[in-house]
Amino acid sequence: MSNYDQQLQKINTRNGCFIAALDQSGGSTPKALRLYGIGEDQYSGDDEMFDKVHEMRTRIITSPAFNGERILAAILFENTMDRDIEGQGTASYLWNVKNVVPILKVDKGLADEVDGAQLMKPMPDLDALLARAREKGVFGTKMRSVIKGANAAGIEANVNQQFEVGKQILAAGLHPIIEPEVDINAPDKAEAEAILHDNIIKHLDALDDGQLVMLKLTLPEQDNLYADCIAHPNCMKVVALSGGYNREEANRRLAAQNGMVASFSRALSEGLSAQQTDDEFNAMLDGSIQSIFDASAT
């Protein structure tokens, strides 16, 4: 079987394994580094900042705790995809050494809020990025937009854009993770999620046979709200973002969602520090991965 066929099989059949989100981009990188114990006084300019965050991600990915037994896939920022780990391109290293499916974040950030939602900024170079990702062995993509409240027009526009770009990604031979995040602080979060659910189902039903996508969604107020999405023939996986919940709360909420698995970023790296010894770092990461794996296995 080709790498693609093996990766597709793993995504479709490995239940319980979760997706590691290692895709902090330019805007969120300083905060990620601060949480890791590296202040802005320890680097100068974007190049040094991205060097530091690549060192952090390399330490996570090369850790003995990080492997395909518990981790299904990893989401990378473009800058990470373009770098090497132990002499291999990051995507190749993930699959060839760790048996972890490589995914690429492709969005360019959020547009200004309209109708209670932030859509994605334009991506004029998307086709070229997708072609480069395929050459590097990437299996799929991820793109994030945000819903701030139960505004039907804003939610519909958000989901329409996600699936429109998703079809462009499918046409390029990759599988998109559709991520219309509902803000966990939305005052009408449950109502927003109900509207989002109905829009997603409409779009999943409209896909052709064989057009396979994944969904990355906020942990819902109504348990198993997305059960019919998980069962949908056009949906390979429904994964949960931590969305600002700490790891304990994110795991608690995730464990109540049957068939939904994690795709955590902040909750995965919580407690990791540049100042830890390798043994301390690996033990902390192993405990984090196990707790997220356990919550994903329900």
Backbone as numpy.savetxt, mean C-alpha at the origin, in Angstrom:
# Nx Ny Nz CAx CAy CAz Cx Cy Cz
6.99 -21.69 -14.54 6.16 -20.49 -14.54 7.03 -19.24 -14.54
6.57 -18.21 -15.23 7.27 -16.93 -15.23 7.14 -16.27 -13.85
8.01 -15.28 -13.58 7.89 -14.52 -12.33 6.48 -13.95 -12.17
5.94 -13.40 -13.29 4.61 -12.80 -13.24 3.57 -13.85 -12.81
3.61 -15.04 -13.42 2.63 -16.07 -13.09 2.77 -16.51 -11.64
4.01 -16.62 -11.17 4.22 -16.99 -9.77 3.69 -15.91 -8.83
3.92 -14.65 -9.19 3.44 -13.55 -8.36 1.92 -13.49 -8.35
1.31 -13.67 -9.51 -0.15 -13.68 -9.60 -0.72 -14.81 -8.75
-0.10 -15.97 -8.82 -0.56 -17.10 -8.02 -0.45 -16.79 -6.52
0.66 -16.16 -6.13 0.83 -15.86 -4.70 -0.23 -14.86 -4.23
-0.46 -13.80 -5.02 -1.47 -12.81 -4.65 -2.84 -13.47 -4.50
-3.16 -14.37 -5.40 -4.49 -14.97 -5.44 -4.70 -16.06 -4.40
-3.62 -16.69 -3.95 -3.80 -17.89 -3.12 -3.28 -17.78 -1.70
-2.39 -16.84 -1.42 -1.80 -16.76 -0.08 -2.67 -15.89 0.82
-3.60 -16.51 1.49 -4.48 -15.78 2.40 -3.79 -15.56 3.74
-4.00 -14.39 4.33 -3.41 -14.09 5.63 -2.13 -13.28 5.55
-1.30 -13.54 4.53 -0.12 -12.70 4.36 -0.55 -11.27 4.07
0.28 -10.31 4.44 -0.12 -8.91 4.29 0.87 -8.15 3.42
0.51 -6.93 3.07 1.34 -6.08 2.22 2.04 -5.03 3.09
3.36 -4.96 2.97 4.14 -3.96 3.68 4.20 -2.69 2.85
3.77 -1.58 3.41 3.78 -0.30 2.69 5.05 0.46 3.06
5.99 0.49 2.13 7.28 1.15 2.34 7.43 2.29 1.34
6.36 3.04 1.16 6.28 3.97 0.02 6.16 5.43 0.42
6.67 5.79 1.61 6.65 7.21 1.95 7.37 8.00 0.86
6.74 9.06 0.38 7.33 9.86 -0.70 7.89 11.16 -0.13
8.23 12.10 -1.00 8.93 13.31 -0.56 8.28 14.02 0.60
6.95 14.18 0.55 6.27 14.94 1.59 6.24 14.26 2.94
6.14 12.93 2.95 6.01 12.21 4.21 7.33 11.62 4.72
8.40 11.73 3.92 9.67 11.13 4.31 10.27 11.76 5.57
10.30 13.11 5.73 10.88 13.66 6.96 10.22 13.13 8.23
8.89 13.00 8.21 8.20 12.47 9.38 8.58 11.02 9.63
8.65 10.22 8.56 9.04 8.81 8.71 10.43 8.70 9.31
11.35 9.56 8.86 12.71 9.53 9.39 12.74 9.99 10.85
11.96 11.01 11.19 11.90 11.46 12.59 11.44 10.34 13.50
10.39 9.64 13.09 9.89 8.52 13.88 10.92 7.41 14.02
11.81 7.32 13.05 12.88 6.32 13.05 14.10 6.81 13.84
14.06 8.05 14.31 15.15 8.57 15.12 16.18 9.36 14.35
15.85 9.79 13.13 16.77 10.59 12.31 16.13 11.96 12.09
16.68 12.98 12.74 16.15 14.32 12.63 16.63 15.01 11.37
15.98 16.14 11.06 16.33 16.86 9.83 17.71 17.49 9.89
18.31 17.54 11.09 19.67 18.06 11.21 20.72 17.02 10.80
20.27 15.79 10.48 21.20 14.73 10.13 21.33 14.51 8.62
20.66 15.35 7.84 20.81 15.29 6.38 20.55 16.67 5.82
21.03 16.88 4.60 20.87 18.17 3.94 20.39 17.97 2.51
19.18 18.46 2.22 18.65 18.36 0.87 17.99 17.01 0.59
17.28 16.96 -0.53 16.51 15.76 -0.87 17.39 14.53 -1.10
18.54 14.70 -1.75 19.37 13.54 -2.06 19.79 12.82 -0.79
20.28 13.58 0.19 20.69 12.95 1.45 19.49 12.39 2.20
18.34 13.07 2.12 17.13 12.56 2.77 16.74 11.20 2.18
16.76 11.09 0.86 16.38 9.82 0.24 17.44 8.75 0.48
18.71 9.14 0.63 19.73 8.17 1.02 19.40 7.58 2.39
19.02 8.46 3.32 18.71 8.01 4.68 17.49 7.08 4.70
16.45 7.46 3.95 15.25 6.62 3.98 15.49 5.30 3.26
16.38 5.31 2.25 16.70 4.03 1.60 17.49 3.12 2.55
18.33 3.72 3.37 19.04 2.92 4.38 18.03 2.29 5.35
17.01 3.07 5.75 15.98 2.54 6.64 15.22 1.40 5.97
14.79 1.61 4.73 14.03 0.57 4.03 14.88 -0.66 3.77
16.15 -0.45 3.44 17.05 -1.58 3.22 17.19 -2.40 4.50
17.29 -1.73 5.63 17.41 -2.44 6.92 16.15 -3.26 7.19
14.99 -2.72 6.85 13.74 -3.46 7.03 13.69 -4.66 6.09
13.95 -4.41 4.81 13.79 -5.46 3.79 14.80 -6.59 3.97
16.03 -6.26 4.38 17.06 -7.29 4.53 17.01 -7.99 5.88
16.15 -7.52 6.78 16.02 -8.17 8.08 15.54 -9.61 7.92
16.06 -10.53 8.72 15.56 -11.92 8.67 14.06 -12.02 8.94
13.51 -11.03 9.64 12.08 -11.07 9.96 11.20 -10.78 8.75
11.78 -10.16 7.73 11.01 -9.70 6.57 11.17 -10.72 5.44
10.12 -11.49 5.19 10.18 -12.50 4.12 8.78 -12.90 3.68
8.72 -13.69 2.63 7.46 -14.05 2.00 6.60 -15.02 2.77
7.08 -15.52 3.90 6.25 -16.41 4.71 5.07 -15.67 5.32
5.29 -14.42 5.69 4.22 -13.63 6.32 3.85 -12.40 5.51
4.73 -12.01 4.58 4.51 -10.79 3.81 4.23 -11.14 2.35
3.11 -10.67 1.87 2.66 -10.96 0.51 3.38 -10.10 -0.51
3.45 -8.80 -0.25 3.98 -7.84 -1.21 4.51 -6.64 -0.44
5.27 -5.81 -1.15 5.77 -4.56 -0.57 5.55 -3.45 -1.57
5.06 -2.30 -1.08 4.82 -1.14 -1.92 6.03 -0.21 -1.82
6.56 0.18 -2.98 7.77 0.99 -3.06 7.47 2.37 -3.61
8.22 3.34 -3.16 8.25 4.66 -3.78 9.17 4.58 -5.00
8.92 5.42 -6.01 9.70 5.37 -7.26 11.20 5.46 -6.99
11.61 6.33 -6.08 13.02 6.49 -5.76 13.62 5.19 -5.22
12.83 4.43 -4.47 13.29 3.14 -3.94 13.40 2.11 -5.05
12.44 2.09 -5.97 12.49 1.17 -7.10 13.76 1.37 -7.93
14.20 2.62 -8.04 15.35 2.95 -8.87 16.69 2.68 -8.17
16.66 2.25 -6.92 17.89 1.96 -6.18 18.10 0.45 -6.04
19.27 0.09 -5.54 19.64 -1.32 -5.38 19.66 -1.71 -3.91
19.48 -3.01 -3.68 19.70 -3.62 -2.38 20.62 -4.82 -2.60
21.77 -4.79 -1.95 22.75 -5.87 -2.05 23.03 -6.24 -3.51
23.19 -5.21 -4.35 23.61 -5.43 -5.73 22.51 -5.76 -6.71
21.27 -5.81 -6.26 20.13 -6.05 -7.16 19.18 -4.86 -7.09
18.46 -4.62 -8.19 17.37 -3.65 -8.12 16.42 -4.04 -7.01
15.82 -3.05 -6.34 14.98 -3.33 -5.17 13.86 -4.31 -5.49
13.19 -4.12 -6.63 12.08 -5.02 -6.98 12.58 -6.44 -7.19
13.71 -6.59 -7.86 14.28 -7.92 -8.08 14.67 -8.57 -6.76
15.29 -7.78 -5.88 15.70 -8.32 -4.58 14.48 -8.81 -3.80
13.42 -8.01 -3.80 12.21 -8.41 -3.06 11.72 -9.78 -3.52
11.64 -9.98 -4.82 11.08 -11.23 -5.33 12.09 -12.37 -5.29
13.31 -12.12 -5.78 14.29 -13.19 -5.93 14.85 -13.67 -4.60
15.00 -12.75 -3.66 15.62 -13.12 -2.38 14.57 -13.33 -1.29
13.53 -12.49 -1.26 12.57 -12.52 -0.16 11.23 -13.15 -0.52
10.99 -13.44 -1.79 9.69 -13.98 -2.23 8.54 -13.06 -1.86
8.79 -11.76 -2.01 7.80 -10.72 -1.73 7.50 -9.99 -3.04
6.22 -9.88 -3.39 5.80 -9.30 -4.67 6.03 -7.78 -4.65
6.73 -7.22 -5.66 6.97 -5.77 -5.67 5.82 -4.98 -6.30
5.41 -3.93 -5.59 4.35 -3.01 -6.02 4.93 -1.59 -6.02
4.49 -0.74 -6.95 5.01 0.62 -7.05 3.92 1.65 -6.81
4.18 2.60 -5.92 3.31 3.78 -5.77 3.51 4.68 -6.99
2.41 5.03 -7.68 2.55 5.81 -8.92 1.92 7.19 -8.85
1.11 7.49 -7.83 0.47 8.81 -7.80 1.48 9.89 -7.45
1.14 11.13 -7.81 2.01 12.29 -7.59 1.48 13.20 -6.50
0.69 12.64 -5.60 0.15 13.43 -4.50 -1.28 13.86 -4.75
-1.80 14.66 -3.83 -3.21 15.00 -3.80 -3.48 16.40 -4.34
-4.58 16.53 -5.07 -5.07 17.84 -5.50 -5.80 18.50 -4.33
-6.17 19.75 -4.51 -6.92 20.46 -3.47 -8.30 19.84 -3.28
-8.85 20.00 -2.09 -10.14 19.41 -1.77 -11.27 20.06 -2.55
-12.12 19.23 -3.15 -13.34 19.66 -3.83 -14.45 18.69 -3.45
-15.60 19.19 -3.05 -16.73 18.34 -2.68 -16.34 17.30 -1.63
-15.54 17.73 -0.66 -15.18 16.83 0.43 -14.25 15.70 0.05
-13.50 15.86 -1.04 -12.58 14.80 -1.47 -11.35 15.43 -2.11
-10.23 14.73 -1.97 -9.00 15.11 -2.66 -8.67 14.04 -3.70
-8.76 14.43 -4.96 -8.40 13.52 -6.04 -6.89 13.52 -6.22
-6.40 12.69 -7.10 -4.98 12.63 -7.38 -4.60 13.74 -8.36
-3.40 14.25 -8.20 -2.87 15.20 -9.16 -2.67 14.49 -10.51
-2.62 15.24 -11.61 -2.38 14.62 -12.92 -1.06 13.83 -12.94
-1.04 12.80 -13.74 0.14 11.94 -13.89 0.51 11.85 -15.37
1.04 12.93 -15.96 1.27 12.94 -17.40 2.33 11.94 -17.87
3.22 11.52 -16.97 4.29 10.60 -17.36 4.00 9.17 -16.91
2.74 8.87 -16.64 2.41 7.56 -16.07 2.79 6.41 -17.00
2.51 6.51 -18.28 2.81 5.40 -19.19 4.30 5.06 -19.19
5.14 6.09 -19.20 6.59 5.86 -19.18 7.01 5.20 -17.87
6.42 5.64 -16.74 6.74 5.05 -15.45 6.30 3.59 -15.39
5.13 3.29 -15.93 4.65 1.91 -15.94 5.54 1.00 -16.77
6.00 1.51 -17.91 6.90 0.72 -18.76 8.21 0.43 -18.02
8.73 1.43 -17.32 9.98 1.24 -16.57 9.78 0.26 -15.42
8.61 0.36 -14.78 8.32 -0.56 -13.68 8.25 -2.00 -14.16
7.64 -2.22 -15.30 7.57 -3.59 -15.86 8.96 -4.12 -16.15
9.82 -3.27 -16.71 11.18 -3.69 -17.00 11.93 -4.11 -15.74
11.60 -3.48 -14.62 12.28 -3.76 -13.37 11.64 -4.91 -12.59
10.58 -5.51 -13.14 9.97 -6.66 -12.51 8.86 -6.36 -11.54
8.30 -5.14 -11.61 7.19 -4.77 -10.72 5.90 -5.44 -11.20
5.10 -5.91 -10.25 3.85 -6.62 -10.56 2.65 -5.70 -10.64
2.59 -4.73 -9.74 1.39 -3.90 -9.65 1.72 -2.50 -9.16
0.68 -1.71 -8.99 0.84 -0.30 -8.60 -0.10 0.03 -7.46
0.15 1.21 -6.87 -0.74 1.74 -5.84 -0.89 3.24 -6.04
-2.10 3.76 -5.83 -2.33 5.20 -5.97 -3.40 5.61 -4.97
-3.13 6.72 -4.28 -3.97 7.12 -3.14 -4.69 8.43 -3.42
-5.97 8.45 -3.09 -6.76 9.68 -3.02 -7.52 9.63 -1.70
-8.16 10.75 -1.32 -8.71 10.84 0.04 -10.13 11.37 0.02
-10.95 10.78 0.88 -12.34 11.20 1.08 -12.47 11.76 2.49
-12.96 13.00 2.59 -13.02 13.69 3.88 -14.39 13.61 4.56
-15.40 13.19 3.79 -16.74 13.13 4.38 -17.73 12.52 3.40
-18.97 12.40 3.85 -20.01 11.69 3.10 -20.65 12.59 2.05
-19.84 13.10 1.13 -20.32 13.91 0.02 -20.38 13.00 -1.21
-21.59 12.71 -1.67 -21.76 11.73 -2.74 -21.03 12.13 -4.02
-21.06 13.43 -4.36 -20.40 13.89 -5.59 -18.89 13.72 -5.49
-18.32 14.08 -4.34 -16.88 13.95 -4.16 -16.42 12.50 -4.17
-17.21 11.63 -3.53 -16.85 10.20 -3.49 -16.95 9.59 -4.88
-18.00 9.94 -5.63 -18.14 9.41 -6.99 -16.99 9.86 -7.88
-16.61 11.14 -7.79 -15.49 11.64 -8.59 -14.19 10.93 -8.22
-14.02 10.68 -6.93 -12.83 10.01 -6.43 -12.71 8.59 -7.00
-13.79 7.83 -6.90 -13.76 6.44 -7.37 -13.68 6.38 -8.89
-14.38 7.30 -9.57 -14.29 7.34 -11.04 -12.84 7.53 -11.48
-12.14 8.47 -10.84 -10.75 8.71 -11.22 -9.87 7.48 -10.93
-10.07 6.89 -9.77 -9.26 5.71 -9.41 -9.40 4.60 -10.46
-10.62 4.31 -10.86 -10.81 3.21 -11.81 -10.40 3.61 -13.23
-10.54 4.87 -13.58 -10.09 5.32 -14.89 -8.57 5.13 -15.02
-7.84 5.58 -14.01 -6.38 5.38 -14.04 -6.06 3.90 -13.90
-6.85 3.18 -13.12 -6.64 1.74 -12.97 -6.69 1.00 -14.30
-7.61 1.40 -15.16 -7.70 0.75 -16.49 -6.47 1.06 -17.33
-5.92 2.26 -17.20 -4.68 2.61 -17.89 -3.53 1.71 -17.41
-3.50 1.44 -16.13 -2.47 0.57 -15.55 -2.66 -0.87 -16.01
-3.89 -1.34 -16.03 -4.17 -2.69 -16.54 -3.73 -2.84 -17.99
-3.98 -1.80 -18.80 -3.60 -1.84 -20.21 -2.09 -1.92 -20.38
-1.34 -1.44 -19.39 0.12 -1.50 -19.43 0.68 -2.82 -18.91
-0.22 -3.72 -18.48 0.22 -5.04 -18.04 0.52 -5.16 -16.56
0.09 -4.19 -15.77 0.26 -4.26 -14.33 -1.11 -4.25 -13.66
-1.12 -4.61 -12.37 -2.38 -4.69 -11.62 -2.44 -3.57 -10.59
-3.46 -2.71 -10.67 -3.51 -1.57 -9.75 -4.12 -1.92 -8.40
-3.57 -1.29 -7.37 -4.25 -1.20 -6.08 -5.00 0.13 -6.08
-6.32 0.04 -6.03 -7.20 1.21 -5.99 -7.31 1.65 -4.53
-6.93 2.91 -4.23 -6.91 3.34 -2.82 -7.65 4.66 -2.62
-8.97 4.62 -2.48 -9.73 5.82 -2.07 -9.88 5.82 -0.54
-8.92 6.41 0.12 -8.87 6.40 1.58 -9.96 7.29 2.18
-10.67 6.77 3.16 -11.59 7.59 3.95 -10.84 8.07 5.20
-10.80 9.37 5.40 -10.11 9.96 6.55 -10.72 9.40 7.83
-9.87 8.86 8.72 -10.41 8.26 9.96 -11.04 9.30 10.87
-10.77 10.58 10.63 -11.35 11.64 11.45 -12.62 12.24 10.85
-13.08 11.69 9.73 -14.32 12.19 9.12 -15.47 12.05 10.11
-16.25 13.10 10.35 -17.33 13.03 11.35 -18.45 12.06 10.94
-18.59 11.83 9.64 -19.61 10.92 9.12 -18.95 9.76 8.39
-17.92 9.20 9.03 -17.08 8.17 8.40 -17.91 6.96 7.92
-18.81 6.46 8.75 -19.60 5.28 8.38 -20.46 5.55 7.16
-21.07 6.74 7.11 -21.90 7.08 5.96 -21.05 7.22 4.70
-19.89 7.84 4.83 -18.98 7.97 3.69 -18.57 6.60 3.17
-18.31 5.67 4.08 -17.89 4.33 3.68 -19.01 3.58 2.97
-20.23 3.79 3.39 -21.36 3.14 2.71 -21.50 3.64 1.27
-21.34 4.94 1.06 -21.40 5.51 -0.29 -20.22 5.00 -1.11
-19.03 4.97 -0.50 -17.84 4.47 -1.19 -18.03 3.02 -1.62
-18.54 2.20 -0.72 -18.76 0.78 -1.04 -19.61 0.62 -2.29
-20.72 1.36 -2.36 -21.62 1.22 -3.50 -20.96 1.65 -4.80
-20.14 2.69 -4.74 -19.42 3.14 -5.94 -18.38 2.12 -6.38
-17.69 1.52 -5.44 -16.68 0.52 -5.78 -17.32 -0.70 -6.44
-18.40 -1.18 -5.87 -19.08 -2.36 -6.44 -19.54 -2.07 -7.87
-20.07 -0.88 -8.10 -20.50 -0.51 -9.45 -19.34 -0.60 -10.44
-18.18 -0.13 -10.04 -17.02 -0.15 -10.93 -16.44 -1.56 -11.07
-16.42 -2.33 -10.00 -15.95 -3.72 -10.12 -16.84 -4.50 -11.10
-18.15 -4.29 -11.00 -19.09 -4.99 -11.89 -18.86 -4.60 -13.36
-18.37 -3.38 -13.59 -18.19 -2.89 -14.96 -16.88 -3.33 -15.60
-15.98 -3.91 -14.82 -14.72 -4.40 -15.38 -14.96 -5.63 -16.24
-14.11 -5.82 -17.23 -14.18 -7.01 -18.07 -13.64 -8.22 -17.31
-14.01 -9.41 -17.77 -13.42 -10.62 -17.21 -11.91 -10.56 -17.36
-11.20 -10.92 -16.31 -9.74 -10.91 -16.38 -9.10 -9.58 -16.04
-9.90 -8.52 -15.87 -9.34 -7.23 -15.41 -9.31 -7.28 -13.88
-8.15 -7.61 -13.36 -8.01 -7.89 -11.93 -7.36 -6.72 -11.21
-8.04 -6.24 -10.17 -7.52 -5.13 -9.38 -7.47 -5.56 -7.91
-6.80 -4.73 -7.12 -6.83 -4.86 -5.67 -7.40 -3.56 -5.10
-7.89 -3.63 -3.89 -8.43 -2.45 -3.21 -7.67 -2.23 -1.91
-7.34 -0.98 -1.62 -6.74 -0.62 -0.33 -7.65 0.40 0.33
-8.25 0.02 1.46 -9.35 0.79 2.04 -9.13 1.02 3.53
-9.70 2.10 4.01 -9.67 2.40 5.44 -10.44 1.34 6.21
-9.94 0.96 7.37 -10.65 0.00 8.21 -12.04 0.56 8.54
-13.11 -0.17 8.16 -14.46 0.41 8.21 -15.10 0.37 9.60
-16.08 1.25 9.77 -16.85 1.26 11.01 -17.77 0.05 11.09
-18.32 -0.35 9.95 -19.19 -1.53 9.91 -18.35 -2.74 9.54
-18.21 -3.69 10.45 -17.39 -4.87 10.19 -17.89 -5.62 8.95
-16.93 -6.06 8.16 -17.20 -6.85 6.94 -18.02 -6.08 5.90
-17.93 -4.76 5.94 -18.60 -3.94 4.93 -18.17 -4.33 3.53
-16.91 -4.70 3.37 -16.37 -4.96 2.04 -16.31 -6.45 1.69
-17.13 -7.27 2.37 -17.10 -8.71 2.12 -17.43 -9.04 0.66
-18.37 -8.30 0.06 -18.72 -8.60 -1.33 -17.63 -8.13 -2.29
-16.83 -7.16 -1.90 -15.67 -6.78 -2.70 -14.61 -7.89 -2.64
-14.38 -8.43 -1.45 -13.41 -9.51 -1.28 -13.80 -10.71 -2.14
-15.09 -10.98 -2.25 -15.58 -12.14 -3.01 -15.71 -11.86 -4.50
-15.53 -10.62 -4.93 -15.80 -10.25 -6.33 -14.74 -10.87 -7.26
-15.16 -11.44 -8.39 -14.19 -12.09 -9.29 -13.16 -11.15 -9.90
-13.43 -9.86 -9.95 -12.46 -8.91 -10.50 -11.53 -8.32 -9.44
-11.67 -8.75 -8.19 -10.87 -8.21 -7.09 -9.99 -9.31 -6.50
-8.68 -9.14 -6.62 -7.75 -10.15 -6.11 -7.60 -10.08 -4.60
-7.53 -8.88 -4.07 -7.31 -8.70 -2.63 -7.94 -7.39 -2.19
-8.45 -7.38 -0.96 -8.83 -6.14 -0.30 -7.91 -6.01 0.91
-7.14 -4.92 0.93 -6.19 -4.70 2.00 -6.57 -3.43 2.75
-6.10 -3.35 3.99 -6.47 -2.24 4.87 -5.28 -1.33 5.10
-5.52 -0.03 5.04 -4.50 0.92 5.45 -4.70 1.25 6.93
-3.61 1.57 7.62 -3.74 1.86 9.05 -4.30 3.26 9.28
-4.04 4.19 8.36 -4.75 5.47 8.34 -4.53 6.40 9.51
-3.51 6.13 10.32 -3.28 6.95 11.50 -3.60 6.24 12.81
-4.32 5.12 12.74 -4.50 4.30 13.94 -3.14 3.73 14.35
-2.89 3.62 15.66 -1.66 2.96 16.07 -1.79 1.45 15.79
-0.68 0.74 15.91 -0.69 -0.67 15.50 -1.69 -1.50 16.30
-1.80 -1.27 17.59 -2.73 -2.05 18.40 -4.17 -1.85 17.94
-4.56 -0.59 17.72 -5.93 -0.30 17.29 -6.17 -0.79 15.86
-5.17 -0.59 14.98 -5.31 -1.07 13.61 -5.48 -2.59 13.57
-4.68 -3.29 14.36 -4.80 -4.75 14.40 -6.15 -5.19 14.97
-6.63 -4.48 15.99 -7.93 -4.84 16.59 -9.04 -4.71 15.56
-9.04 -3.59 14.83 -10.07 -3.37 13.82 -9.93 -4.37 12.67
-8.69 -4.64 12.26 -8.46 -5.54 11.14 -8.93 -6.96 11.47
-8.69 -7.40 12.69 -9.06 -8.77 13.07 -10.56 -9.01 12.95
-11.35 -7.95 12.96 -12.82 -8.08 12.84 -13.28 -8.13 11.39
-12.36 -7.96 10.43 -12.72 -7.96 9.01 -12.28 -9.29 8.37
-13.22 -10.19 8.15 -12.88 -11.50 7.61 -12.40 -11.39 6.17
-11.20 -11.92 5.91 -10.67 -11.95 4.55 -9.92 -10.70 4.13
-9.96 -9.65 4.94 -9.22 -8.42 4.66 -7.84 -8.54 5.31
-6.78 -8.14 4.60 -5.44 -8.21 5.15 -4.85 -6.81 5.24
-3.76 -6.68 5.96 -3.16 -5.38 6.21 -2.33 -4.90 5.03
-2.25 -3.58 4.91 -1.21 -2.93 4.12 -0.78 -1.71 4.91
-0.02 -1.97 5.96 0.30 -0.94 6.94 1.67 -0.32 6.63
1.78 0.97 6.93 3.03 1.70 6.78 3.52 2.13 8.17
2.87 3.17 8.71 3.26 3.66 10.04 3.15 2.56 11.09
2.09 1.77 11.04 1.89 0.73 12.04 2.92 -0.39 11.92
3.47 -0.58 10.72 4.51 -1.60 10.53 5.83 -1.14 11.14
6.19 0.13 10.91 7.50 0.62 11.34 7.48 1.19 12.77
6.32 1.19 13.40 6.18 1.72 14.76 7.17 1.02 15.70
7.97 1.83 16.41 8.91 1.26 17.37 10.29 0.99 16.83
10.48 1.06 15.52 11.80 0.84 14.93 12.64 2.10 15.06
13.93 1.93 15.29 14.79 3.09 15.51 16.17 2.84 14.92
16.74 3.91 14.36 18.11 3.84 13.84 19.10 3.54 14.95
18.74 3.87 16.20 19.65 3.68 17.31 19.65 2.25 17.86
18.71 1.42 17.41 18.66 0.04 17.90 19.80 -0.79 17.33
20.28 -1.75 18.11 21.20 -2.75 17.56 20.44 -3.61 16.56
21.16 -4.35 15.74 20.49 -5.21 14.77 19.58 -6.23 15.47
20.05 -6.78 16.59 19.22 -7.74 17.31 17.95 -7.09 17.84
18.07 -5.88 18.39 16.89 -5.17 18.89 15.95 -4.81 17.75
16.51 -4.33 16.67 15.71 -3.94 15.50 14.96 -5.15 14.94
15.67 -6.25 14.74 15.06 -7.44 14.16 13.98 -8.03 15.07
14.21 -7.97 16.37 13.21 -8.49 17.32 11.95 -7.62 17.30
12.14 -6.29 17.27 10.98 -5.40 17.20 10.21 -5.60 15.92
10.91 -5.69 14.77 10.25 -5.88 13.49 9.55 -7.22 13.44
10.19 -8.27 13.98 9.57 -9.59 13.98 8.26 -9.58 14.76
8.25 -8.92 15.92 7.03 -8.84 16.71 5.93 -8.06 16.00
6.33 -6.97 15.33 5.35 -6.17 14.59 4.75 -6.98 13.45
5.61 -7.64 12.68 5.14 -8.43 11.55 4.21 -9.55 12.03
4.57 -10.21 13.12 3.74 -11.31 13.61 2.36 -10.81 14.06
2.34 -9.66 14.74 1.04 -9.15 15.21 0.15 -8.76 14.03
0.74 -8.18 12.99 -0.04 -7.78 11.82 -0.48 -9.01 11.03
0.40 -10.01 10.94 0.06 -11.27 10.29 -1.10 -11.95 10.99
-1.05 -11.98 12.31 -2.12 -12.62 13.08 -3.46 -11.91 12.85
-3.44 -10.58 12.83 -4.67 -9.81 12.61 -5.19 -9.99 11.19
-4.27 -10.26 10.26 -4.67 -10.43 8.85 -5.22 -11.82 8.57
-5.00 -12.75 9.48 -5.33 -14.16 9.22 -6.75 -14.52 9.63
-7.60 -13.52 9.88 -8.97 -13.81 10.33 -9.91 -13.97 9.14
